[in-house]
Amino acid sequence: MAATRTENFHQSQRIPALGLRFLLLAGLSILILIVDYRGNHLATVRTTIGVTVYPLRVIIDAPISMWNQLRDHSSTRNKLRIENSLLKEELLLTHVRMQRYSALEAENIRLRTMLEARTRVKNEVGVAGIMSVSANPFRHVLVIDKGQNEGVYDGQTMIDADGVVGQVIATDLFSAQAILISDPDHALPVEINRNGLRTIAVGTGELDRLDLPLLPNNADIRVGDLLVTSGLGGAFPAGYPVATIDTITLIPQEPFASVSAKPTAKLNQVREIMLIWSISDEDDAETEE
């Protein structure tokens, strides 16, 4: 009990002492503020304190500054990464568009060439597109996007800007099936443009080669001779380029020479073809008049 009373007595003495100290410090602070405000006598003291405290401030601010720098750096890297990804996508799209423009330019050149060829064709013609090509490597058959509604008929001749491509073998209402002159089952009557010698050009199954199996060893033929349609049989109108003789092998023990020719038409690149509607001589004469 005595110890408790002693402690309470000492605490009651401390409270006025603390209050007095607070009043003295507050009064001193106010006095210093007034003196400094009027005469700026504490500037040197503030400068000294600032210099002394600056390293501590740098040490305290260092983690925050490093964190902000890392955050900004990470944000910048993310922005650059996103921007780089967008630029790559735009570059790919640009390349795709450029490829399409190149394809359109090539298509435009082909169509312009076909248009120029059309002006040289005597008969009535129409342009058709290739819808599909047979996947069978032994059959050179394709489907075009013109049919009976456009007047397409079985046996109709197809050409491109350079020569004969093939002929229609079956027609539907909106499409038709056609065979290329390189098909092994196809043959067409031709003649050598230089001397009028007639023969038959037979498909070999290769897009760049036709065979001429009925030319005798003593035939007047030369490498480079142009073969054109003879018009015999009525399937193909006369005078259209077919192929150019590229190899001649004479076989003395055989009645016929081994002769091959390269088609003038680009059979492996054909995208559009021209269909020919033959005009009779009477209609042609009326047109000329």
C-alpha positions in Angstrom: 0.0 0.0 0.0 2.8 2.4 0.8 4.6 1.7 -2.4 1.4 2.4 -4.4 0.9 5.8 -2.7 4.5 6.7 -3.4 4.1 6.0 -7.1 0.9 8.0 -7.3 2.6 10.9 -5.6 5.5 10.9 -8.1 3.1 10.7 -11.1 1.1 13.7 -9.7 4.4 15.6 -9.5 5.4 14.7 -13.1 2.2 16.0 -14.8 2.7 19.7 -14.0 6.4 19.4 -14.8 5.6 18.0 -18.3 3.0 20.7 -18.9 5.4 23.4 -17.9 8.1 22.0 -20.2 5.6 21.9 -23.1 4.6 25.5 -22.5 8.3 26.6 -22.4 9.1 24.7 -25.6 6.1 26.1 -27.4 6.9 29.7 -26.3 10.5 29.2 -27.4 9.4 27.9 -30.8 7.1 30.9 -31.3 9.9 33.3 -30.3 12.3 31.6 -32.8 9.7 31.8 -35.6 9.2 35.5 -34.9 12.9 36.3 -34.8 13.6 34.2 -38.0 10.7 35.8 -39.8 11.9 39.3 -39.1 15.6 38.9 -39.6 16.1 35.5 -41.3 18.7 34.6 -38.7 18.2 30.8 -39.0 18.9 30.4 -42.8 22.4 29.0 -42.1 21.0 26.6 -39.6 18.3 25.4 -42.0 20.9 25.0 -44.8 23.2 23.0 -42.5 20.3 20.8 -41.4 19.2 20.3 -45.0 22.7 19.2 -46.0 22.9 16.9 -43.0 19.5 15.3 -43.7 19.9 15.0 -47.5 21.8 11.6 -47.4 19.1 10.2 -45.1 16.4 11.5 -47.5 18.2 9.8 -50.5 18.5 6.6 -48.6 14.9 6.6 -47.6 13.7 7.6 -51.1 16.0 5.1 -52.9 13.6 2.0 -52.7 10.6 4.1 -53.9 12.7 5.7 -56.7 14.0 2.3 -57.8 10.5 0.8 -57.7 9.1 3.7 -59.8 12.0 3.3 -62.3 11.4 -0.4 -62.6 7.7 0.1 -63.0 8.3 2.7 -65.7 10.8 0.5 -67.4 8.5 -2.5 -67.3 5.6 -0.3 -68.6 7.8 1.0 -71.4 8.9 -2.5 -72.4 5.3 -3.7 -72.4 4.3 -0.7 -74.6 7.2 -1.4 -77.0 6.4 -5.1 -77.1 2.7 -4.3 -77.9 3.7 -1.7 -80.5 6.2 -4.1 -82.0 3.6 -6.8 -82.3 1.1 -4.4 -83.9 3.8 -3.3 -86.4 4.6 -6.9 -87.2 0.9 -7.6 -87.9 0.6 -4.5 -90.1 3.8 -5.5 -91.9 2.3 -9.0 -92.5 -0.9 -7.5 -93.7 1.0 -5.2 -96.0 2.9 -8.1 -97.5 -0.3 -10.0 -98.0 -1.9 -7.0 -99.7 1.3 -6.6 -101.9 1.1 -10.3 -102.8 -2.6 -9.8 -103.8 -1.6 -6.7 -105.8 1.1 -8.7 -107.5 -1.5 -11.4 -108.3 -3.9 -8.8 -109.6 -1.2 -7.2 -111.7 -0.3 -10.6 -113.2 -4.0 -11.3 -113.8 -4.4 -7.9 -115.4 -1.5 -8.7 -117.7 -2.9 -12.1 -118.7 -6.4 -10.6 -119.4 -4.8 -7.7 -121.4 -2.8 -10.3 -123.4 -5.9 -12.3 -124.0 -7.8 -9.2 -125.0 -5.1 -8.4 -127.6 -5.3 -12.0 -128.8 -9.0 -11.8 -129.0 -8.8 -8.9 -131.5 -6.7 -11.2 -133.7 -9.2 -14.0 -133.6 -11.6 -14.2 -136.5 -14.3 -16.2 -134.7 -16.5 -15.2 -131.9 -14.9 -15.8 -128.5 -15.7 -15.5 -124.8 -13.6 -15.6 -121.7 -14.1 -18.3 -119.0 -12.3 -19.0 -115.7 -10.9 -22.3 -114.4 -12.9 -23.5 -111.5 -11.0 -26.7 -110.7 -8.4 -29.1 -112.1 -8.5 -32.9 -111.9 -6.3 -34.4 -109.2 -5.6 -37.4 -111.3 -2.0 -37.0 -112.7 -2.9 -39.2 -115.7 -5.9 -37.2 -116.7 -5.6 -33.5 -117.8 -9.2 -32.4 -117.2 -10.5 -29.2 -115.8 -13.8 -27.5 -115.1 -14.7 -24.0 -116.4 -17.3 -21.5 -115.1 -19.3 -21.3 -118.3 -22.1 -23.7 -119.3 -25.1 -24.3 -121.4 -26.7 -21.0 -120.2 -23.7 -19.2 -121.9 -24.0 -21.2 -125.1 -21.1 -23.6 -124.4 -21.4 -26.9 -126.3 -19.6 -30.3 -126.4 -16.5 -30.2 -128.5 -16.0 -26.5 -128.3 -12.4 -25.2 -128.8 -10.5 -23.5 -126.0 -7.5 -21.3 -126.5 -5.4 -18.9 -124.5 -3.3 -15.9 -125.7 -0.6 -18.3 -127.1 -2.5 -21.2 -128.7 -4.9 -24.1 -128.4 -5.6 -25.3 -124.8 -8.1 -28.1 -125.4 -11.8 -28.6 -125.9 -15.1 -29.0 -124.0 -16.1 -32.6 -123.5 -19.2 -32.3 -121.3 -21.5 -29.4 -120.4 -23.8 -28.6 -117.5 -26.1 -25.6 -117.1 -23.6 -23.3 -115.4 -20.3 -25.1 -115.9 -18.5 -27.4 -118.3 -15.8 -30.1 -118.3 -12.9 -29.8 -120.7 -9.8 -31.8 -121.7 -6.4 -30.4 -122.4 -4.5 -31.2 -125.6 -1.8 -32.9 -123.4 -4.2 -35.5 -122.1 -3.1 -39.1 -123.2 -6.6 -39.7 -124.7 -6.6 -36.5 -126.8 -5.6 -36.1 -130.4 -6.1 -33.2 -132.9 -5.4 -32.7 -136.6 -2.6 -30.3 -137.2 -0.5 -29.1 -140.1 3.0 -27.7 -140.4 2.5 -24.0 -141.0 5.7 -23.8 -143.2 4.6 -26.3 -145.8 1.0 -27.4 -145.0 2.1 -31.0 -144.2 -0.8 -32.6 -142.2 -0.5 -35.0 -139.3 -2.0 -35.8 -135.8 -0.7 -34.4 -132.5 -1.3 -36.7 -129.6 -1.2 -35.9 -125.9 1.5 -37.7 -123.8 0.3 -37.0 -120.3 3.0 -34.3 -120.0 2.0 -30.7 -120.0 5.0 -29.6 -122.1 5.1 -32.3 -124.7 3.0 -33.6 -127.6 3.8 -36.6 -129.8 3.5 -36.7 -133.7 3.5 -40.4 -134.3 2.5 -40.4 -138.0 5.3 -38.5 -139.6 7.5 -40.6 -141.8 11.3 -40.5 -141.7 11.5 -38.6 -145.0 8.9 -36.0 -144.0 9.9 -32.3 -144.6 10.0 -31.3 -141.0 12.4 -29.1 -139.0 13.0 -28.2 -135.4 11.1 -25.0 -134.7 8.3 -25.7 -137.2 5.0 -24.3 -136.0 2.0 -26.6 -135.9 -1.4 -25.1 -136.4 -4.9 -26.6 -136.4 -5.8 -27.9 -139.8 -9.5 -27.6 -139.5 -10.1 -31.2 -140.6 -12.7 -33.1 -138.7 -14.6 -29.9 -137.8 -13.6 -30.1 -134.1 -11.0 -27.2 -134.2 -11.2 -24.2 -136.5 -8.2 -23.9 -138.8 -5.2 -21.7 -138.3 -4.7 -21.7 -134.5 -1.2 -22.3 -133.1 -0.9 -25.7 -131.3 2.8 -26.5 -130.7 6.4 -26.1 -132.0 8.5 -29.1 -133.0 11.4 -29.4 -130.6 12.9 -32.9 -131.2 13.2 -35.1 -134.3 14.7 -38.6 -134.1 14.9 -40.6 -137.4 14.5 -44.3 -137.0 15.7 -46.1 -140.2 14.3 -49.5 -139.3 10.8 -48.0 -138.6 8.4 -46.3 -141.0 7.8 -43.3 -138.8 10.2 -40.9 -137.1 10.0 -40.1 -133.4 8.9 -36.4 -133.3 7.7 -34.4 -130.3 6.5 -30.8 -130.0 6.1 -28.3 -127.2 2.6 -26.7 -126.8 2.5 -23.0 -127.5 -0.2 -22.5 -124.8 1.0 -22.4 -121.2 -1.0 -25.4 -120.1 0.6 -25.5 -116.6 -0.2 -21.8 -115.9 -3.6 -21.4 -117.5 -6.0 -19.5 -115.3 -8.5 -18.1 -117.9 -9.3 -19.5 -121.3 -11.2 -18.3 -124.4 -14.0 -20.3 -125.9 -14.4 -20.1 -129.6 -17.8 -20.1 -131.4 -17.0 -20.8 -135.0 -18.5 -18.5 -137.6 -19.4 -19.9 -140.9 -17.9 -18.4 -144.1 -21.2 -16.9 -145.1 -21.6 -15.1 -141.7 -17.9 -14.0 -141.9 -18.5 -12.5 -145.4 -21.6 -10.7 -144.2 -19.6 -9.3 -141.2 -16.8 -8.1 -143.5 -19.3 -6.3 -145.8 
